[in-house]
Amino acid sequence: MQRRALIYKHTRDFFHKEGFLEVETPIRVPTVAPEAQIVPFQSEEWFLSTSPELHMKRLLAAGYGRLFQISRCFRKGERGRWHNPEFTLLEWYRAGADYRQMLHDTEQLIISLATEHHLGLTMRYRNQEIDLTPPWPRITVGEAFRRAVGWDPIADPDFSRFDADLVTKVIPSFALDRPTVLLDYPATMASLARLKPGEPGVAERAEVFVGGLELANIYSELRDTQEQERRFQKEIEQIGQEQGRQITMPRRFLEAVSHLPECGGIALGMDRLVMLFCDADSIDEVVAFTVDTA
């Protein structure tokens, strides 16, 4: 608990030095981003927040160019070694940036935390030394899947197969002595990210893995209101057909999308970050009370 508190302090110090404004957004919200893979908890006719993203982007559209937040979030059915239904996300957004700039921020944040904990550019997690020297190795989704499982999810999208192969074959193929950045996801797997210019099947999305932990999810943010609404509508229909749930279109967010500057955003799991710096094998080791002990 002491190290967790220090990690929070040093994280805030990092963003304050970088000129970011710390904000707070609602935990209980009238609607959430329609995403078929994320199931929210209901609170009367509203929901508990699954992510502060929509509200933080509304602040970004209002003119606040650098924002960060450490936020409590809630998602149904997420329980396991790395998951608890109530968890903590660090999200930050930067105007004038894309996913590559946000990746640079992530490298610098982790290195800063390692320095504060007197680790330098080398840390140990689960008996494995990890070299944090930037830039971290990058590999595209297409290349990673071709190497590990022999098929390309960009050319041949298959969500169910993608998810299973990512967890059981692709991630285990990553070297553990260096962080790995997996970038350029299939367009169908990044509903709030912009498409890569000249590659309509690819979204500017990246994920960061350190020591086998999926740590952060990074986007170049979509700024096209009509395209965003089209993607949301597709998700709403899928949720209704497959799960029988009704999700309302987040109209206030859509009104703000056209006012977004060019920007990048990221969600980083604070519980997993604490796991990394505490050499913990399970989320249960780094939170005071889980859903099972509350």
TORZALUM-203781 format. One line per 2 residues: number of its first residue (from 1); their letters; for each residue y, z negated, x negated of N, C-alpha, C. Coordinates in steps of 0.2 Angstrom, whole numbers. Layout:
N
NUM> a> Y/Z/X/Y/Z/X/Y/Z/X ~ ...
//
This chain:
294
1> mq> -6/0/-4/0/0/0/6/0/-4 ~ 6/-3/-10/12/-4/-15/13/3/-17
3> rr> 8/7/-20/9/13/-22/11/18/-17 ~ 8/18/-11/11/22/-5/18/21/-4
5> al> 21/15/-4/28/14/-4/32/17/-9 ~ 29/16/-15/33/20/-21/33/27/-20
7> iy> 27/30/-18/27/37/-17/32/40/-12 ~ 33/36/-7/38/37/-2/45/37/-5
9> kh> 46/31/-9/53/30/-12/55/36/-16 ~ 50/38/-21/51/43/-26/52/50/-22
11> tr> 48/51/-17/49/57/-13/56/58/-10 ~ 58/53/-7/65/53/-5/70/54/-10
13> df> 69/50/-16/74/51/-22/74/58/-24 ~ 68/62/-24/68/69/-26/72/73/-22
15> fh> 71/72/-15/75/77/-11/83/75/-10 ~ 84/69/-11/91/67/-11/95/70/-17
17> ke> 91/70/-23/94/73/-29/95/80/-28 ~ 90/84/-24/91/91/-23/96/93/-18
19> gf> 99/88/-15/104/89/-10/102/90/-3 ~ 96/88/-1/93/88/5/95/82/10
21> le> 96/84/16/98/79/21/92/76/24 ~ 90/70/24/85/67/28/87/66/35
23> ve> 82/69/40/83/69/47/78/65/51 ~ 79/64/57/74/61/62/74/66/68
25> tp> 68/68/70/68/71/76/63/68/81 ~ 63/70/87/59/66/92/51/66/91
27> ir> 48/60/92/41/60/92/38/62/99 ~ 41/60/104/39/62/111/43/68/113
29> vp> 40/74/114/43/80/115/41/83/122 ~ 45/88/125/43/91/131/38/96/130
31> tv> 38/99/124/33/104/123/32/105/115 ~ 26/108/113/25/109/106/24/116/105
33> ap> 23/118/98/22/125/97/15/127/99 ~ 14/132/103/8/134/106/3/137/100
35> ea> -1/133/98/-6/135/93/-13/133/95 ~ -17/138/96/-24/136/99/-28/131/95
37> qi> -27/131/88/-31/126/84/-29/119/84 ~ -23/118/87/-20/111/87/-20/109/94
39> vp> -23/103/96/-23/100/102/-18/94/103 ~ -13/94/107/-8/88/107/-11/83/111
41> fq> -8/77/110/-9/71/115/-4/71/120 ~ -6/70/126/-1/70/132/2/63/132
43> se> 9/63/134/12/57/135/16/58/142 ~ 13/55/147/15/57/154/15/65/154
45> ew> 21/68/156/22/75/157/24/78/150 ~ 25/74/145/27/77/138/21/76/134
47> fl> 23/77/127/17/77/122/20/72/116 ~ 15/70/112/17/67/106/17/73/101
49> st> 22/72/96/23/78/92/18/79/87 ~ 16/86/87/11/88/82/14/90/75
51> sp> 20/91/75/24/93/69/32/93/71 ~ 36/91/67/43/91/68/46/98/67
53> el> 42/103/66/45/109/64/50/112/69 ~ 48/112/76/53/116/80/60/113/80
55> hm> 60/106/80/66/103/80/70/103/74 ~ 66/103/68/70/104/62/73/111/61
57> kr> 69/116/64/72/123/63/78/124/68 ~ 78/120/73/84/120/78/90/117/74
59> ll> 89/112/70/94/109/65/96/114/60 ~ 92/118/57/93/123/52/97/128/55
61> aa> 96/130/61/100/135/65/107/133/66 ~ 108/126/67/114/124/68/118/123/62
63> gy> 116/125/56/120/125/50/118/120/45 ~ 113/116/46/111/111/41/106/115/36
65> gr> 108/116/30/104/121/26/99/118/22 ~ 99/112/21/93/108/17/91/102/21
67> lf> 85/102/23/83/96/28/76/94/25 ~ 75/87/26/68/85/25/67/79/30
69> qi> 60/78/31/58/72/35/51/70/34 ~ 50/63/34/44/61/34/42/58/41
71> sr> 38/62/44/37/61/51/30/59/53 ~ 29/54/58/23/53/61/21/59/66
73> cf> 15/61/65/12/66/70/5/65/73 ~ 4/68/78/-2/66/82/-6/73/84
75> rk> -13/73/82/-17/79/85/-23/76/87 ~ -26/79/93/-32/76/95/-38/79/91
77> ge> -43/75/91/-49/78/88/-50/78/81 ~ -44/76/77/-44/77/70/-46/70/67
79> rg> -52/70/65/-55/63/62/-60/65/57 ~ -60/63/51/-65/64/46/-62/61/39
81> rw> -65/64/34/-64/61/27/-56/62/26 ~ -53/68/28/-46/69/26/-42/69/32
83> hn> -44/67/38/-41/67/44/-41/61/48 ~ -35/59/52/-34/54/56/-30/57/62
85> pe> -31/55/68/-27/58/74/-20/57/73 ~ -18/51/70/-11/49/69/-10/50/61
87> ft> -5/54/59/-5/55/52/3/56/50 ~ 4/57/44/11/58/42/12/64/38
89> ll> 17/68/40/19/74/37/26/74/34 ~ 26/77/28/33/78/25/34/85/26
91> ew> 40/87/29/42/94/30/49/94/27 ~ 50/100/24/57/102/22/58/109/23
93> yr> 64/111/24/67/118/25/73/119/21 ~ 73/125/18/78/127/14/81/134/16
95> ag> 88/134/18/91/141/19/91/145/13 ~ 91/151/14/91/156/8/85/156/4
97> ad> 79/154/6/73/153/3/67/157/6 ~ 62/158/2/56/161/5/50/157/3
99> yr> 44/159/4/38/155/3/37/153/-5 ~ 40/158/-9/39/157/-16/44/152/-18
101> qm> 50/151/-16/55/146/-18/52/139/-15 ~ 49/139/-9/46/133/-7/40/130/-11
103> lh> 36/135/-14/31/134/-18/34/130/-25 ~ 39/133/-27/42/130/-33/45/123/-32
105> dt> 47/122/-26/49/115/-24/43/110/-24 ~ 37/113/-22/31/109/-21/29/107/-28
107> eq> 29/112/-33/27/111/-40/32/105/-43 ~ 38/106/-42/43/101/-45/42/94/-42
109> li> 41/94/-35/40/87/-32/34/84/-35 ~ 28/87/-35/22/84/-38/23/82/-45
111> is> 26/86/-49/27/85/-56/32/79/-57 ~ 37/78/-52/42/73/-52/38/66/-51
113> la> 33/66/-46/30/60/-44/25/58/-49 ~ 22/63/-53/17/62/-58/21/59/-64
115> te> 27/61/-65/32/58/-70/34/51/-69 ~ 35/50/-62/37/43/-60/31/38/-61
117> hh> 25/41/-61/19/36/-61/16/37/-68 ~ 21/39/-73/19/39/-80/13/43/-82
119> lg> 12/49/-78/6/53/-79/7/59/-83 ~ 14/61/-84/16/67/-87/13/73/-83
121> lt> 11/78/-87/9/84/-84/1/84/-83 ~ -2/79/-84/-9/78/-83/-11/72/-79
123> mr> -15/73/-73/-17/68/-69/-25/68/-68 ~ -28/63/-66/-35/62/-65/-36/61/-58
125> yr> -40/65/-55/-42/64/-48/-50/65/-47 ~ -53/60/-45/-61/60/-44/-64/62/-50
127> nq> -62/59/-56/-65/60/-62/-64/67/-65 ~ -59/70/-62/-57/77/-65/-50/77/-67
129> ei> -49/79/-73/-42/80/-76/-39/86/-73 ~ -32/86/-71/-29/91/-68/-23/93/-72
131> dl> -22/99/-74/-16/101/-78/-11/103/-73 ~ -5/100/-72/0/102/-67/5/106/-70
133> tp> 4/109/-76/9/113/-79/11/119/-75 ~ 17/120/-73/19/126/-69/20/132/-73
135> pw> 19/138/-70/18/139/-63/10/138/-62 ~ 8/136/-56/2/135/-54/-2/142/-52
137> pr> -8/142/-54/-12/148/-53/-12/150/-45 ~ -11/157/-44/-10/160/-37/-15/165/-36
139> it> -18/165/-30/-23/170/-28/-22/172/-21 ~ -22/178/-20/-21/180/-13/-27/179/-9
141> vg> -26/178/-2/-32/177/2/-37/183/2 ~ -35/189/2/-39/195/1/-44/194/-5
143> ea> -40/193/-11/-44/193/-17/-49/187/-17 ~ -47/181/-15/-51/175/-15/-57/176/-11
145> fr> -57/179/-5/-62/180/-1/-67/186/-4 ~ -64/191/-6/-68/196/-10/-72/193/-15
147> ra> -69/189/-19/-73/186/-25/-78/181/-22 ~ -77/176/-17/-81/171/-16/-87/173/-10
149> vg> -85/178/-6/-89/179/0/-90/187/1 ~ -87/191/-3/-88/198/-2/-85/202/3
151> wd> -80/199/7/-77/203/12/-70/201/12 ~ -66/205/15/-58/205/15/-56/203/22
153> pi> -53/197/24/-51/195/30/-44/199/32 ~ -41/202/27/-35/206/29/-37/212/32
155> ad> -42/216/29/-44/222/32/-49/221/38 ~ -52/216/38/-57/215/43/-56/208/46
157> pd> -51/206/50/-50/200/53/-55/197/57 ~ -57/191/56/-62/187/60/-61/180/59
159> fs> -58/177/64/-55/170/63/-61/165/62 ~ -66/166/66/-71/161/66/-75/161/59
161> rf> -76/167/57/-79/168/50/-75/166/45 ~ -68/167/46/-63/165/41/-63/158/39
163> da> -63/154/45/-62/147/44/-69/144/41 ~ -74/146/43/-81/143/40/-81/145/33
165> dl> -80/151/31/-80/153/24/-75/150/20 ~ -69/149/22/-64/146/18/-66/139/16
167> vt> -69/135/21/-71/128/20/-77/128/15 ~ -82/132/17/-88/131/13/-89/135/7
169> kv> -85/140/6/-86/145/0/-80/146/-4 ~ -75/147/-1/-69/149/-4/-65/143/-8
171> ip> -64/138/-4/-61/132/-7/-65/129/-13 ~ -72/128/-12/-76/126/-17/-76/130/-23
173> sf> -74/137/-23/-74/141/-29/-68/140/-33 ~ -63/136/-31/-57/135/-35/-58/131/-40
175> al> -55/132/-46/-56/128/-52/-52/121/-50 ~ -55/116/-52/-53/109/-51/-48/106/-56
177> dr> -48/110/-62/-43/107/-67/-36/110/-67 ~ -35/114/-62/-28/116/-60/-27/116/-53
179> pt> -21/115/-50/-19/117/-43/-21/124/-42 ~ -22/126/-36/-23/133/-34/-18/134/-28
181> vl> -15/140/-28/-11/142/-23/-14/148/-19 ~ -16/147/-13/-19/153/-9/-13/156/-5
183> ld> -12/162/-6/-6/165/-2/-7/172/1 ~ -3/174/5/-3/180/9/-9/180/14
185> yp> -8/176/19/-14/175/24/-14/181/29 ~ -19/182/33/-19/187/38/-14/185/43
187> at> -10/191/46/-5/190/50/-6/186/56 ~ -13/186/59/-15/183/65/-16/175/64
189> ma> -15/173/57/-16/166/56/-10/162/53 ~ -4/165/56/2/162/54/8/163/59
191> sl> 7/160/65/11/162/71/19/161/70 ~ 21/157/65/28/156/64/30/158/57
193> ar> 26/162/54/28/165/47/30/173/48 ~ 35/175/44/37/182/44/31/186/41
195> lk> 31/192/43/26/197/39/29/199/33 ~ 24/201/28/26/203/22/29/211/22
197> pg> 35/212/19/37/219/20/33/224/17 ~ 31/229/21/27/234/18/19/233/19
199> ep> 18/227/22/11/225/23/10/221/30 ~ 10/225/35/10/222/42/4/218/44
201> gv> -1/218/40/-7/214/41/-7/207/37 ~ -1/206/34/-1/200/29/5/196/31
203> ae> 4/189/32/10/185/33/12/181/26 ~ 18/180/26/21/176/20/19/169/21
205> ra> 13/167/20/11/160/21/7/158/15 ~ 7/152/12/3/150/7/1/143/8
207> ev> -5/141/5/-7/134/5/-9/132/-2 ~ -7/125/-3/-8/122/-10/-14/118/-10
209> fv> -18/119/-15/-24/114/-16/-24/111/-22 ~ -25/104/-22/-25/101/-29/-31/96/-29
211> gg> -35/97/-34/-41/92/-34/-46/93/-28 ~ -46/99/-25/-50/101/-19/-47/99/-13
213> le> -41/95/-13/-37/93/-7/-32/99/-5 ~ -33/101/2/-28/105/5/-22/101/6
215> la> -16/102/2/-11/98/2/-5/100/6 ~ -3/107/6/3/109/9/2/116/12
217> ni> 6/117/17/6/124/21/13/126/21 ~ 14/132/18/21/135/16/22/142/20
219> ys> 28/142/23/30/149/26/36/151/24 ~ 37/158/24/44/161/25/44/162/32
221> el> 50/159/35/50/158/42/52/164/46 ~ 49/165/51/50/171/56/57/170/59
223> rd> 61/175/60/68/174/63/69/179/68 ~ 64/183/71/64/188/76/62/184/82
225> tq> 67/183/87/65/180/93/60/183/97 ~ 60/190/98/56/193/102/49/193/100
227> eq> 48/194/93/42/193/90/39/186/90 ~ 43/181/90/41/174/90/38/173/97
229> er> 42/175/102/40/174/109/33/178/111 ~ 32/184/108/26/188/109/20/184/106
231> rf> 21/181/100/16/177/97/14/171/101 ~ 19/168/103/18/161/107/14/163/113
233> qk> 16/169/117/13/170/123/6/172/122 ~ 4/175/116/-3/176/115/-7/170/114
235> ei> -4/165/111/-7/159/109/-8/155/116 ~ -3/155/120/-3/152/127/-9/154/131
237> eq> -9/161/131/-15/164/135/-21/162/132 ~ -22/162/126/-28/160/122/-30/153/124
239> ig> -25/148/124/-26/141/125/-29/141/132 ~ -25/144/137/-27/144/144/-34/146/145
241> qe> -36/152/142/-43/155/143/-48/151/140 ~ -47/149/134/-53/145/130/-53/138/132
243> qg> -47/135/133/-47/127/133/-45/125/140 ~ -42/129/144/-40/127/151/-34/122/151
245> rq> -30/123/145/-24/119/145/-18/123/146 ~ -13/120/149/-7/123/150/-1/121/145
247> it> 2/126/141/7/124/137/13/128/139 ~ 19/125/139/25/128/141/28/131/135
249> mp> 31/137/136/35/141/131/41/136/129 ~ 41/135/122/47/131/120/54/135/119
251> rr> 57/135/125/63/140/126/69/138/122 ~ 70/131/121/75/129/117/75/131/110
253> fl> 68/131/107/67/133/101/68/141/100 ~ 66/144/105/67/152/105/74/154/105
255> ea> 78/150/108/85/151/108/88/150/102 ~ 86/146/98/88/145/91/86/150/86
257> vs> 80/153/87/77/157/82/82/163/79 ~ 86/166/84/90/171/82/96/169/77
259> hl> 97/162/77/102/159/73/100/156/66 ~ 93/157/65/91/154/59/93/159/53
261> pe> 95/156/48/96/159/42/90/161/39 ~ 90/166/34/84/167/30/82/160/27
263> cg> 75/158/28/73/152/26/66/151/25 ~ 64/146/21/57/144/20/56/137/22
265> gi> 50/136/24/48/129/26/41/127/24 ~ 40/120/24/33/118/22/32/112/25
267> al> 25/111/26/22/104/29/17/102/24 ~ 18/96/21/14/93/16/11/86/19
269> gm> 5/85/18/2/79/21/3/73/16 ~ 7/69/19/8/63/15/2/58/13
271> dr> -2/58/18/-8/54/17/-12/57/12 ~ -13/63/11/-17/67/6/-13/66/-1
273> lv> -7/66/-1/-3/65/-7/-4/58/-10 ~ -4/53/-5/-6/47/-8/-13/46/-10
275> ml> -18/50/-7/-25/50/-9/-25/52/-16 ~ -21/58/-17/-21/61/-24/-19/56/-29
277> fc> -13/52/-28/-10/48/-33/-14/41/-33 ~ -18/40/-28/-22/34/-28/-29/35/-30
279> da> -31/41/-32/-38/43/-33/-43/41/-28 ~ -41/42/-22/-44/40/-16/-49/46/-13
281> ds> -55/44/-11/-59/49/-9/-58/50/-1 ~ -55/46/2/-55/46/10/-48/44/12
283> id> -46/47/18/-39/45/20/-39/37/23 ~ -45/35/24/-46/28/26/-44/23/21
285> ev> -44/25/15/-42/21/9/-35/20/8 ~ -31/24/11/-24/25/10/-19/23/16
287> va> -22/22/22/-18/20/28/-20/13/30 ~ -16/9/32/-17/2/33/-22/2/39
289> ft> -21/6/44/-25/6/50/-27/13/52 ~ -33/14/53/-35/21/56/-36/20/63
291> vd> -38/26/66/-40/26/74/-46/21/75 ~ -50/20/70/-56/16/71/-54/8/70
293> ta> -49/7/67/-47/0/65/-41/-3/68 ~ -37/1/72/-31/-1/75/-32/-6/80
//
